[in-house]
Amino acid sequence: MASLEDITRRYYETTASRGHRPTAEHYKTSSAGLLRRLGSWLPEDRTTPCIDLACGCGELIYALEQRGFTRTHGVDLCVEELDEARKFVRGELVVGDVIDHLAAQREDAYGFVTAFNIVEHLPKDRLIDFFREAHRVLRPGGALVGMVPNAVSPFGAAARYWDITHRIAFTPNSITQLAAMTGWGDRVEFRECGPVPYGVKSAIRYVAWRALRGAIEAWFLVENGATRGGIYSSDMLFRLRKEG
């Protein structure tokens, strides 16, 4: 019987390693989108050490470097994706398990930790380790920013089951619970991953999304008498900040 580790390994061999070969245009487009989403959540200090966990082809690292960050790092299990990343990013890239890598770092090693599309791949017992280690390696005042499937969204099942290696989806409430259990306290914030207006087409999508999310919010208010956190996009961003 195949173990979960075997399934993950086969995923990298048959799916991740045969993905797209990013071009310079891909990095430019991805960078612009990521920076629009992160916005004010980016650190003001461009010299703060940053690490992107499960960095893949390094699009987020590229975005940080384009914004002027000078101390960038990434870790991922997929050798092929890291090879692609090295063509476009300057930061240090390491092959490895994200939790093991964090555990090997000293306390207060980073000012900014990102974890996009990785937390949902972890079993529940390792979620605690992940959030604790991310907290430990952050400097006081630093932040962990992640993107995860949002189970509150009526469309969250598509994000949850899109990938065979996804194990869990989250809600604002479950992320808040994890934060409280792992030393973050109540320093938790959320953002939707809906359309961000930057041109005519995106503005039209944004207006349509605002109307749609209003209907979703009304549905929750009618059914439950509460907004269920008010985050309705199929993926959501969270930010946890270390006290200091």
C-alpha positions in Angstrom: 0.0 0.0 0.0 1.4 3.4 -1.0 2.1 5.7 2.0 1.4 9.4 2.0 5.1 10.0 1.5 5.0 7.8 -1.6 2.1 9.7 -3.0 3.9 13.0 -2.5 7.0 11.7 -4.1 5.1 10.4 -7.1 3.4 13.7 -7.4 6.7 15.5 -7.7 7.9 12.9 -10.2 4.9 12.9 -12.5 3.2 16.3 -12.0 5.3 19.1 -10.4 8.5 18.2 -12.3 6.6 18.3 -15.6 5.0 21.6 -15.0 5.5 24.8 -17.0 8.9 26.2 -17.8 8.6 29.8 -16.6 9.6 32.6 -18.9 10.7 36.1 -18.1 7.2 37.3 -19.0 5.7 34.8 -16.6 7.8 36.1 -13.7 6.9 39.7 -14.5 3.2 38.9 -14.6 3.2 36.7 -11.5 5.3 39.3 -9.6 2.9 42.1 -10.3 -0.1 40.0 -9.1 1.7 38.9 -5.9 2.8 42.4 -5.1 -0.8 43.7 -5.6 -2.1 41.1 -3.2 0.5 41.6 -0.5 0.4 45.4 -0.6 0.8 46.8 2.9 1.7 43.4 4.3 5.2 43.7 2.9 7.9 44.7 5.4 9.1 48.3 5.2 12.7 47.3 5.8 14.0 46.0 2.5 17.1 44.5 4.2 15.1 42.2 6.5 15.8 38.5 5.8 12.9 36.8 4.0 12.2 33.2 3.3 9.5 31.6 1.1 8.5 28.1 2.2 7.7 25.7 -0.6 8.9 28.4 -3.1 8.5 26.3 -6.2 9.9 28.2 -9.2 10.5 31.2 -7.0 7.9 33.6 -8.3 7.3 35.2 -4.9 11.1 35.5 -4.3 11.4 37.2 -7.6 8.6 39.6 -6.6 10.3 40.5 -3.4 13.6 41.1 -5.2 11.9 43.3 -7.7 10.5 45.3 -4.8 14.0 45.8 -3.5 14.4 43.1 -0.9 18.1 42.0 -0.7 18.2 39.0 1.6 15.9 36.4 0.1 15.8 32.7 0.7 13.6 29.8 -0.5 13.1 26.1 0.3 11.3 23.4 -1.7 11.3 19.7 -2.2 11.3 19.8 -6.0 14.8 20.0 -7.5 13.5 20.7 -11.0 11.5 23.8 -9.9 14.4 25.1 -7.9 16.6 24.7 -11.0 14.1 26.9 -12.9 14.0 29.4 -10.1 17.8 29.9 -10.2 17.5 31.3 -13.7 15.5 34.3 -12.4 16.2 34.8 -8.7 19.3 35.8 -6.8 18.4 34.5 -3.4 19.6 31.3 -1.7 17.6 28.3 -2.7 17.7 25.0 -0.7 16.2 21.6 -1.4 14.4 20.2 1.7 11.3 19.8 3.9 10.0 23.1 5.0 9.5 22.2 8.7 12.9 20.5 8.9 14.5 23.5 7.4 12.8 25.9 9.8 13.9 23.6 12.8 17.5 23.9 11.7 17.5 27.7 11.8 18.4 29.9 14.8 15.8 31.9 16.6 14.9 35.3 15.2 16.5 34.4 11.8 14.0 36.1 9.6 11.8 39.2 9.5 9.3 37.9 6.9 8.2 34.3 6.2 5.8 33.4 3.4 3.9 30.1 2.9 1.8 30.1 -0.2 0.0 26.9 -1.1 1.9 24.7 1.3 0.1 24.6 4.7 -2.8 22.6 3.2 -0.4 19.8 2.2 0.6 19.2 5.8 -1.0 16.6 8.2 -2.6 18.0 11.3 0.1 16.8 13.6 2.7 18.7 11.6 0.6 21.9 11.4 1.5 22.6 15.0 5.2 22.1 14.3 5.0 24.3 11.3 3.3 27.3 13.0 5.5 26.9 16.1 8.7 26.8 14.1 7.7 29.8 11.9 7.0 31.7 15.1 10.4 30.8 16.6 12.5 31.8 13.6 10.8 35.2 13.2 12.2 38.3 14.7 10.0 40.3 17.1 7.5 42.2 15.0 8.0 39.9 12.0 5.2 38.2 10.1 4.2 34.9 8.6 2.0 35.4 5.5 0.3 32.4 3.9 -2.3 31.5 1.3 -4.6 28.5 1.9 -7.9 27.1 0.5 -10.8 28.7 2.3 -13.5 26.3 3.4 -16.0 29.1 4.2 -16.2 30.0 0.5 -19.1 28.3 -1.4 -16.4 27.5 -4.0 -13.7 26.4 -1.5 -14.1 22.7 -2.4 -12.5 23.4 -5.8 -9.4 24.8 -4.1 -9.4 22.0 -1.5 -9.6 19.1 -4.0 -7.8 20.7 -6.9 -4.5 18.9 -5.9 -4.3 15.3 -4.9 -1.8 16.1 -2.2 -4.0 18.6 -0.4 -5.1 17.3 3.0 -7.1 20.1 4.6 -8.8 23.4 4.0 -9.1 26.2 6.5 -11.4 28.9 7.8 -10.5 32.2 9.5 -11.6 30.5 12.7 -9.3 27.5 12.3 -6.3 29.6 11.4 -7.1 31.8 14.5 -7.2 28.6 16.6 -3.9 27.4 15.3 -2.4 30.8 16.0 -3.5 30.7 19.6 -2.2 27.2 20.1 1.3 28.0 18.7 2.3 31.2 20.4 0.9 33.9 18.1 -1.8 35.1 20.3 -4.6 37.0 18.6 -2.3 38.9 16.1 -4.1 37.4 13.1 -5.4 39.2 10.0 -7.1 37.9 6.8 -7.5 39.0 3.2 -9.6 37.7 0.4 -7.9 36.5 -2.9 -10.6 38.0 -5.1 -9.9 40.3 -8.1 -7.7 43.3 -7.5 -8.4 46.2 -9.9 -5.5 47.4 -11.9 -7.0 47.8 -15.4 -10.4 47.8 -17.2 -10.9 44.0 -17.2 -9.8 43.6 -13.6 -12.0 46.5 -12.5 -15.0 44.8 -14.1 -14.2 41.5 -12.4 -13.7 43.4 -9.1 -17.2 45.0 -9.4 -18.8 41.7 -10.2 -16.9 40.0 -7.3 -18.1 42.7 -4.8 -21.7 42.0 -5.9 -21.2 38.3 -5.7 -19.6 38.4 -2.2 -22.4 40.6 -1.0 -24.9 37.8 -2.0 -22.7 35.2 -0.2 -22.6 37.4 2.9 -26.3 37.8 2.9 -26.7 34.0 2.5 -24.6 33.4 5.7 -26.5 36.1 7.6 -29.8 34.5 6.7 -28.7 31.0 7.4 -26.5 31.5 10.5 -27.0 35.1 11.7 -23.3 35.7 11.3 -20.8 36.4 8.5 -18.5 33.4 9.3 -15.4 35.7 9.2 -16.3 37.7 6.1 -13.7 36.0 3.9 -15.4 34.4 0.9 -12.9 33.9 -1.9 -11.9 30.3 -2.6 -8.4 31.0 -1.4 -7.5 33.4 1.4 -4.5 35.1 2.7 -3.6 35.2 6.4 -1.0 37.2 8.3 0.3 36.2 11.8 2.6 38.7 13.5 5.1 38.0 16.2 4.9 40.2 19.3 7.6 42.9 19.5 
